[in-house]
């Protein structure tokens, strides 16, 4: 039996750990975030938008329901 988990590791960050640096660290290990994670977690959406604007991450092509990000140096 195979169970799909449509949640990325980044949503497991606790309230006090939801920083740009911690999100980047998680994305380095697991670069995928689901569409549902983005819509259900406004804090995550704000951080991702900020990191994209600052060019610290870049969105890569990925299959639905995933958003995939690479960390820029």
MODELLER restraints for C-alpha pairs under 7 A, 6 or more apart:
rsr = mdl.restraints
at = mdl.atoms
rsr.add(forms.Gaussian(group=physical.xy_distance, feature=features.Distance(at['CA:6:A'], at['CA:34:A']), mean=5.97, stdev=0.5))
rsr.add(forms.Gaussian(group=physical.xy_distance, feature=features.Distance(at['CA:7:A'], at['CA:33:A']), mean=6.66, stdev=0.5))
rsr.add(forms.Gaussian(group=physical.xy_distance, feature=features.Distance(at['CA:7:A'], at['CA:34:A']), mean=5.66, stdev=0.5))
rsr.add(forms.Gaussian(group=physical.xy_distance, feature=features.Distance(at['CA:7:A'], at['CA:37:A']), mean=6.22, stdev=0.5))
rsr.add(forms.Gaussian(group=physical.xy_distance, feature=features.Distance(at['CA:8:A'], at['CA:32:A']), mean=5.89, stdev=0.5))
rsr.add(forms.Gaussian(group=physical.xy_distance, feature=features.Distance(at['CA:8:A'], at['CA:33:A']), mean=4.79, stdev=0.5))
rsr.add(forms.Gaussian(group=physical.xy_distance, feature=features.Distance(at['CA:8:A'], at['CA:34:A']), mean=6.17, stdev=0.5))
rsr.add(forms.Gaussian(group=physical.xy_distance, feature=features.Distance(at['CA:9:A'], at['CA:26:A']), mean=6.84, stdev=0.5))
rsr.add(forms.Gaussian(group=physical.xy_distance, feature=features.Distance(at['CA:9:A'], at['CA:30:A']), mean=6.69, stdev=0.5))
rsr.add(forms.Gaussian(group=physical.xy_distance, feature=features.Distance(at['CA:10:A'], at['CA:23:A']), mean=6.23, stdev=0.5))
rsr.add(forms.Gaussian(group=physical.xy_distance, feature=features.Distance(at['CA:10:A'], at['CA:26:A']), mean=5.79, stdev=0.5))
rsr.add(forms.Gaussian(group=physical.xy_distance, feature=features.Distance(at['CA:11:A'], at['CA:37:A']), mean=6.85, stdev=0.5))
rsr.add(forms.Gaussian(group=physical.xy_distance, feature=features.Distance(at['CA:20:A'], at['CA:47:A']), mean=6.33, stdev=0.5))
rsr.add(forms.Gaussian(group=physical.xy_distance, feature=features.Distance(at['CA:24:A'], at['CA:71:A']), mean=6.78, stdev=0.5))
rsr.add(forms.Gaussian(group=physical.xy_distance, feature=features.Distance(at['CA:27:A'], at['CA:69:A']), mean=6.92, stdev=0.5))
rsr.add(forms.Gaussian(group=physical.xy_distance, feature=features.Distance(at['CA:28:A'], at['CA:71:A']), mean=6.46, stdev=0.5))
rsr.add(forms.Gaussian(group=physical.xy_distance, feature=features.Distance(at['CA:31:A'], at['CA:68:A']), mean=5.35, stdev=0.5))
rsr.add(forms.Gaussian(group=physical.xy_distance, feature=features.Distance(at['CA:31:A'], at['CA:69:A']), mean=5.16, stdev=0.5))
rsr.add(forms.Gaussian(group=physical.xy_distance, feature=features.Distance(at['CA:31:A'], at['CA:70:A']), mean=6.46, stdev=0.5))
rsr.add(forms.Gaussian(group=physical.xy_distance, feature=features.Distance(at['CA:32:A'], at['CA:66:A']), mean=6.08, stdev=0.5))
rsr.add(forms.Gaussian(group=physical.xy_distance, feature=features.Distance(at['CA:32:A'], at['CA:67:A']), mean=5.54, stdev=0.5))
rsr.add(forms.Gaussian(group=physical.xy_distance, feature=features.Distance(at['CA:32:A'], at['CA:68:A']), mean=4.41, stdev=0.5))
rsr.add(forms.Gaussian(group=physical.xy_distance, feature=features.Distance(at['CA:32:A'], at['CA:69:A']), mean=6.48, stdev=0.5))
rsr.add(forms.Gaussian(group=physical.xy_distance, feature=features.Distance(at['CA:33:A'], at['CA:66:A']), mean=5.65, stdev=0.5))
rsr.add(forms.Gaussian(group=physical.xy_distance, feature=features.Distance(at['CA:33:A'], at['CA:67:A']), mean=5.17, stdev=0.5))
rsr.add(forms.Gaussian(group=physical.xy_distance, feature=features.Distance(at['CA:33:A'], at['CA:68:A']), mean=6.38, stdev=0.5))
rsr.add(forms.Gaussian(group=physical.xy_distance, feature=features.Distance(at['CA:34:A'], at['CA:65:A']), mean=5.50, stdev=0.5))
rsr.add(forms.Gaussian(group=physical.xy_distance, feature=features.Distance(at['CA:34:A'], at['CA:66:A']), mean=4.42, stdev=0.5))
rsr.add(forms.Gaussian(group=physical.xy_distance, feature=features.Distance(at['CA:34:A'], at['CA:67:A']), mean=5.92, stdev=0.5))
rsr.add(forms.Gaussian(group=physical.xy_distance, feature=features.Distance(at['CA:35:A'], at['CA:65:A']), mean=5.37, stdev=0.5))
rsr.add(forms.Gaussian(group=physical.xy_distance, feature=features.Distance(at['CA:35:A'], at['CA:66:A']), mean=5.92, stdev=0.5))
rsr.add(forms.Gaussian(group=physical.xy_distance, feature=features.Distance(at['CA:35:A'], at['CA:67:A']), mean=6.76, stdev=0.5))
rsr.add(forms.Gaussian(group=physical.xy_distance, feature=features.Distance(at['CA:38:A'], at['CA:44:A']), mean=6.24, stdev=0.5))
rsr.add(forms.Gaussian(group=physical.xy_distance, feature=features.Distance(at['CA:38:A'], at['CA:45:A']), mean=5.45, stdev=0.5))
rsr.add(forms.Gaussian(group=physical.xy_distance, feature=features.Distance(at['CA:51:A'], at['CA:57:A']), mean=5.77, stdev=0.5))
rsr.add(forms.Gaussian(group=physical.xy_distance, feature=features.Distance(at['CA:52:A'], at['CA:58:A']), mean=6.15, stdev=0.5))
rsr.add(forms.Gaussian(group=physical.xy_distance, feature=features.Distance(at['CA:55:A'], at['CA:72:A']), mean=6.95, stdev=0.5))
rsr.add(forms.Gaussian(group=physical.xy_distance, feature=features.Distance(at['CA:56:A'], at['CA:71:A']), mean=6.07, stdev=0.5))
rsr.add(forms.Gaussian(group=physical.xy_distance, feature=features.Distance(at['CA:56:A'], at['CA:72:A']), mean=5.08, stdev=0.5))
rsr.add(forms.Gaussian(group=physical.xy_distance, feature=features.Distance(at['CA:56:A'], at['CA:73:A']), mean=6.97, stdev=0.5))
rsr.add(forms.Gaussian(group=physical.xy_distance, feature=features.Distance(at['CA:57:A'], at['CA:69:A']), mean=6.18, stdev=0.5))
rsr.add(forms.Gaussian(group=physical.xy_distance, feature=features.Distance(at['CA:57:A'], at['CA:70:A']), mean=5.52, stdev=0.5))
rsr.add(forms.Gaussian(group=physical.xy_distance, feature=features.Distance(at['CA:57:A'], at['CA:71:A']), mean=4.43, stdev=0.5))
rsr.add(forms.Gaussian(group=physical.xy_distance, feature=features.Distance(at['CA:57:A'], at['CA:72:A']), mean=5.18, stdev=0.5))
rsr.add(forms.Gaussian(group=physical.xy_distance, feature=features.Distance(at['CA:58:A'], at['CA:69:A']), mean=5.40, stdev=0.5))
rsr.add(forms.Gaussian(group=physical.xy_distance, feature=features.Distance(at['CA:58:A'], at['CA:70:A']), mean=5.27, stdev=0.5))
rsr.add(forms.Gaussian(group=physical.xy_distance, feature=features.Distance(at['CA:58:A'], at['CA:71:A']), mean=6.48, stdev=0.5))
rsr.add(forms.Gaussian(group=physical.xy_distance, feature=features.Distance(at['CA:58:A'], at['CA:72:A']), mean=6.81, stdev=0.5))
rsr.add(forms.Gaussian(group=physical.xy_distance, feature=features.Distance(at['CA:59:A'], at['CA:68:A']), mean=5.78, stdev=0.5))
rsr.add(forms.Gaussian(group=physical.xy_distance, feature=features.Distance(at['CA:59:A'], at['CA:69:A']), mean=4.47, stdev=0.5))
rsr.add(forms.Gaussian(group=physical.xy_distance, feature=features.Distance(at['CA:59:A'], at['CA:70:A']), mean=6.45, stdev=0.5))
rsr.add(forms.Gaussian(group=physical.xy_distance, feature=features.Distance(at['CA:60:A'], at['CA:68:A']), mean=5.28, stdev=0.5))
rsr.add(forms.Gaussian(group=physical.xy_distance, feature=features.Distance(at['CA:60:A'], at['CA:69:A']), mean=5.52, stdev=0.5))
rsr.add(forms.Gaussian(group=physical.xy_distance, feature=features.Distance(at['CA:60:A'], at['CA:70:A']), mean=6.79, stdev=0.5))
rsr.add(forms.Gaussian(group=physical.xy_distance, feature=features.Distance(at['CA:61:A'], at['CA:68:A']), mean=6.64, stdev=0.5))
rsr.add(forms.Gaussian(group=physical.xy_distance, feature=features.Distance(at['CA:62:A'], at['CA:68:A']), mean=5.88, stdev=0.5))
